[in-house]
Amino acid sequence: MINNTLASYAASTTTAITELQQSDAGQKNNIRDLESTLQASPSLPLALVARQTWLVFAAAVFLVSVPVFIEAPLVRSLPTVSLAMTGFWVWLSFKLMSRPATYVWGDLLFGFSWSWLAGGIYWGWLRWEPLWHLPVESIGLPFACWCLYRNWGKVGNWFYLGSLLGTVLTDVYFYVVDLMPYWRQIMLVEPAKVSPILQSAVSQVQTPWGIGWAVILGLGLLIAGIIPLKQKQRHWYAFSGAVLSTILVDSLFLIAALTA
C-alpha cells in the first residue's frame, strides 16, 4: 500500500516537473519570438517614441505662445473669466492623465496651468507694477520642485520651469537695459498713446548696451534650450520647447515695437 502511494506520488511529481519545464520552454520561445520581431523592425518603436517626443516639443512651443496671444487680450477685458479657466485646465489635465494613451498630454497641460494661473493673476490685476511680475510667475515653483522630487509630472513641471526661465531672463533684460519705466507707462496710458512710448523703448534697446545684453541673454536661452535636446527624453523636450519659444515670442514683440 505504501509502495503504491509512493509510486503514485513520484509519478505525479515527475508529471508536474515535466509540465513546468514545458511551460518555461514555451515562455522562452515567446521571448525569443518577441526579440526576433524587434530585431526585424527596430525602427518602429523608436520612430513612435521620437515622433511623440517632437510632438511634445511642438506642443510646448505652442503653449508658451498661448498666454501671450490669447490670454493677454482675454485677461484685460475678462480677468475673472481668465482666472477661472485655470480650473478647467487642471480638470482637463487630470482627465487626460487618467488614460495611458493621453497621459503625457495631461501631464504637459498640468504644467501649463501654472503659467496660465500666474498670467491671469498678474496681467489681470498687477500689470502696472513690473516688480511683481517674477514673484507672481513663480507661484508654482515650490509645487513644481516638490513634484519633481517625488518624480511625478516630469513633462509638465519641466515645461513650467522652462517657461519660468525664459520669463526670468526676459525680465533681467528689462532691468539691466532700464526698460521698466516704459513698461509702467504702457500699462497706464490709453492704447492710442502707446506708440510713442514703444519708440522710446526701442531707442533704448538699439544702444550698444541694449544690443550687447540682448546677444548675451539670447545666447543663454539658446544654449539652455539646445543642450537638453541631447537627452532624447520627453520632459527635456518640453523644457527646451518652452525655453526656445521665449526667443520667438521676444522677437515678435521686438518686431511689433519696431513697426509701431
Secondary structure as the mmCIF struct_conf table of DSSP 4:
data_model
#
loop_
_struct_conf.conf_type_id
_struct_conf.id
_struct_conf.beg_label_comp_id
_struct_conf.beg_label_asym_id
_struct_conf.beg_label_seq_id
_struct_conf.end_label_comp_id
_struct_conf.end_label_asym_id
_struct_conf.end_label_seq_id
HELX_RH_AL_P HELX_RH_AL_P1 ILE A 2 ALA A 40
BEND BEND1 SER A 41 SER A 41
TURN_TY1_P TURN_TY1_P1 PRO A 42 PRO A 42
HELX_RH_AL_P HELX_RH_AL_P2 SER A 43 VAL A 66
HELX_RH_PI_P HELX_RH_PI_P1 PRO A 67 GLU A 71
HELX_RH_AL_P HELX_RH_AL_P3 ALA A 72 SER A 77
HELX_RH_AL_P HELX_RH_AL_P4 PRO A 79 MET A 97
TURN_TY1_P TURN_TY1_P2 SER A 98 SER A 98
BEND BEND2 ARG A 99 ARG A 99
HELX_RH_3T_P HELX_RH_3T_P1 PRO A 100 THR A 102
HELX_RH_AL_P HELX_RH_AL_P5 TYR A 103 ILE A 121
HELX_RH_PI_P HELX_RH_PI_P2 TYR A 122 LEU A 126
TURN_TY1_P TURN_TY1_P3 ARG A 127 TRP A 128
HELX_RH_3T_P HELX_RH_3T_P2 PRO A 130 TRP A 132
HELX_RH_AL_P HELX_RH_AL_P6 HIS A 133 GLU A 137
HELX_RH_3T_P HELX_RH_3T_P3 SER A 138 GLY A 140
HELX_RH_AL_P HELX_RH_AL_P7 LEU A 141 TYR A 149
TURN_TY1_P TURN_TY1_P4 ARG A 150 ASN A 151
HELX_RH_AL_P HELX_RH_AL_P8 LYS A 154 VAL A 176
TURN_TY1_P TURN_TY1_P5 VAL A 177 ASP A 178
HELX_RH_AL_P HELX_RH_AL_P9 MET A 180 LEU A 188
BEND BEND3 VAL A 189 VAL A 189
HELX_RH_3T_P HELX_RH_3T_P4 PRO A 191 LYS A 193
HELX_RH_AL_P HELX_RH_AL_P10 VAL A 194 VAL A 205
TURN_TY1_P TURN_TY1_P6 GLN A 206 GLN A 206
BEND BEND4 THR A 207 THR A 207
HELX_RH_AL_P HELX_RH_AL_P11 PRO A 208 ILE A 226
HELX_RH_3T_P HELX_RH_3T_P5 ILE A 227 GLN A 231
HELX_RH_AL_P HELX_RH_AL_P12 ARG A 234 LEU A 258
TURN_TY1_P TURN_TY1_P7 THR A 259 THR A 259
#
